[in-house]
Amino acid sequence: MNPFPRGLYALTPDLDDAGLLAARVAAALRGGATAVQYRNKAAPAAVRRRQAEALVGLCRAAAVPLIVNDDVELACAVGADGAHLGAGDGDLAAARARLGPGRILGASCYNRLDLAQAAVAAGADYVAFGAAFASATKPGAVRAPLELYRTARRALAARIVAIGGITVANAPALVTAGVDALAVITALFDADDVARRAREFQSLFSRIESP
């Protein structure tokens, strides 16, 4: 069984305030987020270590996996449940070997099915395509058409994740196309009520029957 869960994949915003970050992630977990990715590209290494350690504890208590973005060594150091790598973040097969069989490995595949096929062959548990929609976080990101998610669902023996510009309003089309998880930053963590927004996203997976 694939260790990566189906549902809302909460990707953390860049926050220096560890307490605020933990509070928002805790709210997302209360709302039903099924996985969390810690990502903070700007913070010093010591800050990232402290924040990652705090989130490991929160996620462990909620029985939800914590994935560390772009840093396999940090994931291993804090006892996270896995790592996610983008292009240029390291060799996936080497990351799989470093993480071992019990941790989750994810890969950014942008708008390319061939990258996803290679990632799965290298040991990735899930592949992420995007931007699904125009993204404020990465305004210059390539777009992944809806048909790519449908094709990937048929072609790959891995979880399919959509990322980029996802909102409660546009997410149903992705779930219907067969996406296993919705990776969300802004529409989740900028909400006035993070827990309620998480519930809205998570409810899509029970209301919509994917192929």
N, C-alpha and C positions, 0 to 999 in steps of 0.2 A: 504493500500500500504506500502511495506517495505521502511523505511526511508533511508536505506543505498543504495547509488547510484551504478550503474554499470559503470565500466571503470577502469582507472588507480588510484590506491590507493597509494599515495606517502608517504613512511615511512621515517621520517627524520633521517639523520646521526647524530652521536654524535659530536656536535660542541660546543665549549665553546663560540665562537665568535657569539653573538646574531645577529649582523648585517649581517654577512656572512650567517648564518642560514636563516634569514628572506629573504635575497636576493635570495637564492637558492629555497626556498619554493615559493616565488613570481614568479620565472621563471617557476617552475613546474605548477603553477596555470595558468600562461599565455599560457602554452602549452596544457592546457585542463585537468589537473588532476581533478578527480571528488570527491576525498576525500583525506584528509591528516591525518596522525597519527604522533603525537609528541611523540618521544621516546628518552630518554637520561638517561641511567641507572647510569652513572658515576657522573653527576653533583650534586653539593649541592642543597638542597631543594630551597633555595632562587633563585638560577640561573634557576632552572627548572620552578619556578613560573613566573619569568620575561619572559623567553622564551615562555612559554605557553601562557601568556597574549598577547605577541606580535603576535603570530601565530593566536590566536583567532581573532584579528582585521583583519589580512590579509585574513583569510578564510571567515570571515563574509562579507567583502567587495566583495569577489568573489562568494558569495552564495554557498560556498563549506563547508561541515561539517569537523570540526576538532575533532579528536578522540585522547584521551590521553591514552598512554600505561601504564598498570599496576597500575594506581593510580586513583581510583574513586573519592577520596576526592579532589585531584587537579583538576580533570575534573569539579567537581561541583563548586569549588572555583573560577575558572577563567571563568566560563560560557561556557565551551566547549560543543560540541554537543554530546559527548558520551565518553565511555571508552572501552578499550580492555583489557581482562584478559587472562593470560596464566595459566598453571597448578601451583598451589601454590600461586596465586595472590589474592585469596579470593573467597568467595562463590558467584556464579553467581546469584542465586535468591536474595541474600542480595544486590548485586550490582544493580540488576534490580529495587529493591524497593528503593534504595538510589537515583538512577538516575531519577526515575519516568518514566512514559510512553512516554514522549516526547523526550527522548534522546536515542541515539544508544548504544547498547551493543554488543560487539564482543567477540569471544572466540577462543583461539588457541586449535585445536583438533589434531594436529600432523598427525598421520597416522591412526586415530581411528574413525570409524563411530559411535561407541557407545558413545564416548565422545561428538560428534556432536549432536547426538540425545538427550542426556541429557542436553546439552547446550541450544538447541532450546526449550526443555520443561521448562527450567528455565527462558526463556525470551530473549535469544540471538537473535538479528536481523541478524547476519551473523556469519558464522563459517569459520575459516581459517585452511587449511590443508597444510602441508609442513614439510620438504623441498621438493618442487616440483623437484628441480634439486640440484646438488652439490652447496653449499652456502659458499662463502668466509666469510660472516658475522657470520655464525654458522656452521663451518666445521664438527662438530660432530652430527649434527641434523639428526634425523631419516628421511627417505625418504618416501614420499607419492606417490604411483604409480598413473599413469594417470587414471587407471580404477577406483580408489577411487573417483575421481572427477565426473566421469560419474555416479557412483552408488549414490553418495551424491546428485547429481542433481535430480535423480529420487526419492530419498527417503525422502528428507528434504524440508520443507516449509520455507526456509531461503535462504539468499544470500550465495553463495559459493565463498570463496576467496582462491586464491593460493598464496603461499609465498615461497621464497627460491631459489636463483640462477636463477631468471627469467631474460631473456634478450629479446630483440626484435626478435632475431632469433628463440628462443625456445618457446616463448609465444603463437604463433598461435595454437599449439597443445592443450594448456590449454583452450583457448577460444572456440575451436571447441568441446572440451569435456564438455562444458557447464558452465565453470567458469564465475562468474559474475564480479569479480574484480581481478586485478593483483596487489599484494602488492610488491613494488619494492623499494629498497634502492640504492645499489651500481650502477646498470646499469643506473639508473636515475641520481642520484646526483653526480656521478663521471664523467658524460659526459661533454665534452667541452662546449656543448650548451644544458643546461638543458631543456629549453623550447622546442627546436626542438626534443629532445629525448622523452619528454612527449607527443608531438604530434604523434610521431611514435607509441608509445604504445597505445594511445587513438584511433588512426585510426584503430587498429586491431578490435575494437568492431563494427565498421561500415562496415568493409570489410568482416568479417567472420560471417557467420550465425551460431549461436549456436543452439543445439537441443532444 
